[in-house]
Amino acid sequence: MNELSLFDSLFNDTLFNGYGCRTVSVPRVDVKETEDAYNLDMELPGRSEDDVNIELDHNTLTISSKVEEEKEKKAEKSEKWLIKERKVSAFNRSFTIPEDVDAENVKASFKNGILSVTMPRKSLPAPKRIAIECA
């Protein structure tokens, strides 16, 4: 496999927003393959590196985040909420990564709302030909 493949589940990206409605928040991703590495860039506006979790388990790269709004301040008598949709913002994206990723040297950086994950490539052993012996 030479490409990263996405296997997001709609239910992994779905939250109930407190009103019985489902909201899906899936950040956009660009993945580029070079001779030396795979590079993944994910748009995460309004988040910081502290809001994001990255895990690499065998051949699965998972990026997730959950941001909860601060506790509400007590509204003044003359104020009341008409619409309140920003209570929780979360996502979970998983990618199957190729066998040639050097898992020990995967690096991530965060700048201007863009998470960049660099996955260096390693050379895989060539297939071995096995001779058949006559009995």
Salt bridges, closest charged atoms under 4 A:
ASP8 OD2 - ARG93 NE 2.56
GLU33 OE2 - ARG121 NH1 2.93
ASP57 OD1 - HIS58 NE2 3.66
GLU68 OE2 - LYS66 NZ 3.78
GLU69 OE2 - LYS84 NZ 2.31
ASP100 OD2 - ARG121 NE 2.74
